Amino acid sequence: MMKNTLLILICLFSISNLASQDWNGIAVPVTLDGGDTWVLQSNVSDDFNYTAPAANKGTTFKSKWDDFYHNVWTGPGSTVWTRQHSSVNGGELKLTATRYLSSSVNAGAIHSNNTIQYPVYIEAKIKIMNSVLANGAWLLSPDDTQEIDFMEGYGATYSDSAQEDLSWWGERMHVSHHVFIRSPFKDWQPSELASGNGNPAPNPTWIRRNDGNGNIKWKDSYHTYGVYWKDPWHIYHFIDGVQVSKREGKDQIDPLFFTNSVNQGDSSNDTRTGLSKAMDIMITVEEQGWRKANEKSVVPTNSELSNIENNTFKIDWIRAYKPTSSLSVKDVKNNFKVNIYPNPTSKLIQINASQLINKIDCFDVRGKLICSKNFNDAAVNFDLQKLTKGIYFLEISAQDGSTSRQKILKN
């Protein structure tokens, strides 16, 4: 009886949330077993059908996103991420790039306020820049040790700065994952060749498509990019609803034992956890530093950057789903809405909730409980002054058992 009631609640919840979404009618390209169904995760899904100006994005945007990277890092290579290079208008999230100083680039980056974790299907409808800059939609654990890239693309076919044809980059879309050791730094990702090279890998990390008239330039139109993160040892990538690659098992996810819970990188001690950590959703524009052509860094020139339309990364929508079987009654009934500000901060965070707050637990990025405090109010202050600088998670519990998990940065 409880299972039937849960299914009814989930159906009603899903219908009410899907009625006006841009992705309505676009099926999730993964069929679940045993009559299980997909349920939209509204806290990390967004159709961007509102306005959020670059300088002051407002509460609708801020309820789901932070307009910066998920920690204090300002960007790779010559990139300097800024909050003013992202906005929402015309039904789209837009990330832009402009010149900074003589040779660097100011660019947009956002991340989700809420993490997601397997089992989950996440997908976005995207049009990449006509630019040499990298456009990415990806998942990253708060401690920067596990990453899933569901798209990474480059639009331009020529670089004035490098004076070289870059068609190869514009014709291939990157789908991959990484596992890291932070100190000393090590990074592993699969590196199979792109399909369409005459001897394609069975599970390529670079995807090339031919439309009958030549190879597709990914910049020329919108495409959907998704990943089914089934569990720590299985991920499946999709483009336009078609599976293009997969990673299955320990040797395809972490062959170098970087995710060991004890002695990372020690192959004699197999304590691998795989892609197991909850992750933030990241959407970024960047000059990556490592890309070279004619032994020169591939950086857009002033002339190239002057065309703002060519340097705008567009995201029409992003959606995430979890299987019914992975949810509880608490997940379905959770209409607990929370706004926090300012974030980042060095002192107090103001928390306004749609229900009475019962308790707030504060965790560090490794999941250790740092402090806990009881409340009986819908508007409270939470004191961060005694915490060291860094990233923390607040698990805010309502009196009916609903919870909201919020990431905060103490500076």
Buried (B, 14 or more C-beta within 10 A) or exposed (E): EEEEEBBEBBBEBBEEBBEEBBBEEBEBBBEBEEEEBBBBBBBBBBBBBEBBEBEEBEEBBBBBBBBBBBBEEEBBBBBBBBBBBBBBEEBBBBBBBBBBEEEBBBBBBBBBBBBBBBBBBBBBBBBBBBBBBBBBBBBBBBBBBBBBBBBBBBBBBBBBBBEBEBEBBBBBBBBBBBBBBEEEEEEBEBEBBBBBEEEBBEBBBBBBBEEEEEBBBBBEEBBBBBBBBBEBBBBBBBBBBEEBBBBEEBEBBBBBBBBBEEEBBEEEEEEBBBBBBBBBBBBBBBBBBEBEBEEEBBBBBEEBBEEEEBBBBBBBBBBBBBBBBEBEEEBBEBEBBBBBEEBBBEEEBBBBBEBBBBBBBBBBBEEEEEBEEEBEEBEBEBEBEEBEEBBBBBBBBBBEEBBBBBBBBBE
